[in-house]
Amino acid sequence: MEERKKILVAGASGALGFEIVKFMSEKGYELRVLTRSDEGAKKLAPYCNDIWQADASKEPAKIENISAGIDTVVSALGNSVSLFTPNKESFYEIDYQSNKNLLQDAKKNNIKRFVYISIKGADSNKDYTVANAHKLFEQELRASSIPHTIIRPVGFFSGIHDLAIMAKRNVIPVVGDGSAKTNSIHHKDLAKVVIRYVDSGPELIEVGGPKIHTRLEMAEMIKEAIGGNIIKIPEIVADAGLAMPKFFEDFHDKLDYFKYITTRDMIGESYGTTTFKEYLSNLDKNQLP
Ligand SMILES: NC(=O)c1ccc[n+]([C@@H]2O[C@H](COP(=O)([O-])OP(=O)(O)OC[C@H]3O[C@@H](n4cnc5c(N)ncnc54)[C@H](OP(=O)(O)O)[C@@H]3O)[C@@H](O)[C@H]2O)c1
């Protein structure tokens, strides 16, 4: 009988990580998970009994040998890109340093594969803090000689939540003329893509959802589902805002990347079936802050 593989999912309590854990647990994978928070550990308990809890960037000793007995590491560990979730640590500390600490342990324990969730735009030539941290880790992974798949997704529907929250407060901002296109993806559909590449896959894949829309079309769909007014912000005004003193470094970095991704086409290979319209129609407005 074929021996069942053991998978470590890091970032297991996050929007994407949690969907990966649920699917893997349904499929009968043997799982170990890493989360940072008490809430994360609580949420994961029904799906896994091998839960490690640590801050992978600040407490490397606590993740020592987390990869022992593991075949594949799947990392969806990263700082939140939501404008409404303030991060306590920098993108460099989380997306780069935490994942580097995991990779070092994975190398020591001779794991067979590493699947890393990066971000579409990680190869940008401009120095975006968000993209750069992913880019630096991608370089570490390539240099490690561990067989790997780097998945660079476009925005998740859960990430577009920010716009839904703003819509509830009456404003749906569109930077520029709104003609830039993207095929954002449901994090559940993305979780299925990740599982597909757990055993083997290309070294790099850029992933998007089933339908391509302009940013203006997406804003119109949000307006129809939630309400609010679409406000077009000229790029020059957005740039002026970003040139102001950085009172909140984290917010500034996220806004800078938000402007970057919403003003150019961000299209990944098409996966999944859930459309943005379907996602919005199932969104409970009352649950939005
Ligand atoms: N959201 C998007 O639209 C989008 C688009 C493209 C790419 N991505 C990338 O995809 C990845 C996953 O995104 P997501 O939206 O699922 O993120 P998320 O919901 O913010 O989840 C992040 C996960 O990482 C964990 N984590 C963060 N810092 C940690 C640390 N120092 N030590 C241990 N665990 C830590 C969190 O644990 P706790 O819950 O315990 O804090 C959580 O499980 C990120 O790297 C993100 O950059 C996201």
The ligand as a MOL file (V3000), in Angstrom:
LIG
                    3D

  0  0  0     0  0            999 V3000
M  V30 BEGIN CTAB
M  V30 COUNTS 48 52 0 0 0
M  V30 BEGIN ATOM
M  V30 1 N -5.2050 38.2190 -0.0760 0
M  V30 2 C -4.8690 38.4000 -1.3470 0
M  V30 3 O -5.6160 38.9900 -2.1420 0
M  V30 4 C -3.5570 37.8290 -1.8440 0
M  V30 5 C -3.2670 37.8750 -3.2130 0
M  V30 6 C -2.0850 37.3110 -3.6910 0
M  V30 7 C -1.2030 36.7300 -2.7950 0
M  V30 8 N -1.4870 36.7170 -1.4670 0 CHG=1
M  V30 9 C -0.5210 36.1040 -0.5540 0
M  V30 10 O -1.0310 34.8560 -0.1290 0
M  V30 11 C -0.6030 34.5770 1.2150 0
M  V30 12 C -1.8330 34.2090 2.0550 0
M  V30 13 O -2.7420 35.2880 2.0370 0
M  V30 14 P -4.0380 35.3210 2.9960 0
M  V30 15 O -4.9030 36.4120 2.4970 0
M  V30 16 O -4.5720 33.9400 3.1760 0 CHG=-1
M  V30 17 O -3.3440 35.8140 4.3540 0
M  V30 18 P -3.9940 35.9590 5.8030 0
M  V30 19 O -5.4300 35.6380 5.7970 0
M  V30 20 O -3.5560 37.2860 6.3450 0
M  V30 21 O -3.2540 34.7800 6.6370 0
M  V30 22 C -1.9050 34.8300 6.9590 0
M  V30 23 C -1.4960 33.5880 7.7290 0
M  V30 24 O -0.1050 33.6990 8.0810 0
M  V30 25 C 0.0370 33.4930 9.4960 0
M  V30 26 N 1.1540 34.3040 9.9860 0
M  V30 27 C 1.3950 35.6100 9.7390 0
M  V30 28 N 2.5230 35.9930 10.3550 0
M  V30 29 C 3.0120 34.8940 10.9880 0
M  V30 30 C 4.1730 34.6570 11.7850 0
M  V30 31 N 5.0460 35.6130 12.0780 0
M  V30 32 N 4.3600 33.4070 12.2720 0
M  V30 33 C 3.4720 32.4140 12.0120 0
M  V30 34 N 2.3700 32.5840 11.2570 0
M  V30 35 C 2.1440 33.8120 10.7640 0
M  V30 36 C -1.2940 33.9450 10.0870 0
M  V30 37 O -1.4310 33.3600 11.3740 0
M  V30 38 P -2.4390 33.9720 12.4810 0
M  V30 39 O -3.8240 33.8530 11.8790 0
M  V30 40 O -2.2890 33.0850 13.6460 0
M  V30 41 O -2.0210 35.3910 12.6900 0
M  V30 42 C -2.2590 33.3910 9.0460 0
M  V30 43 O -2.4260 32.0070 9.2540 0
M  V30 44 C 0.1250 35.8380 1.6920 0
M  V30 45 O 1.4960 35.6380 1.6260 0
M  V30 46 C -0.3110 36.9260 0.7150 0
M  V30 47 O 0.6880 37.9180 0.5080 0
M  V30 48 C -2.6480 37.2400 -0.9720 0
M  V30 END ATOM
M  V30 BEGIN BOND
M  V30 1 1 1 2
M  V30 2 2 2 3
M  V30 3 1 2 4
M  V30 4 1 4 5
M  V30 5 2 4 48
M  V30 6 2 5 6
M  V30 7 1 6 7
M  V30 8 2 7 8
M  V30 9 1 8 9
M  V30 10 1 8 48
M  V30 11 1 9 10
M  V30 12 1 9 46
M  V30 13 1 10 11
M  V30 14 1 11 12
M  V30 15 1 11 44
M  V30 16 1 12 13
M  V30 17 1 13 14
M  V30 18 2 14 15
M  V30 19 1 14 16
M  V30 20 1 14 17
M  V30 21 1 17 18
M  V30 22 2 18 19
M  V30 23 1 18 20
M  V30 24 1 18 21
M  V30 25 1 21 22
M  V30 26 1 22 23
M  V30 27 1 23 24
M  V30 28 1 23 42
M  V30 29 1 24 25
M  V30 30 1 25 26
M  V30 31 1 25 36
M  V30 32 1 26 27
M  V30 33 1 26 35
M  V30 34 2 27 28
M  V30 35 1 28 29
M  V30 36 1 29 30
M  V30 37 2 29 35
M  V30 38 1 30 31
M  V30 39 2 30 32
M  V30 40 1 32 33
M  V30 41 2 33 34
M  V30 42 1 34 35
M  V30 43 1 36 37
M  V30 44 1 36 42
M  V30 45 1 37 38
M  V30 46 2 38 39
M  V30 47 1 38 40
M  V30 48 1 38 41
M  V30 49 1 42 43
M  V30 50 1 44 45
M  V30 51 1 44 46
M  V30 52 1 46 47
M  V30 END BOND
M  V30 END CTAB
M  END
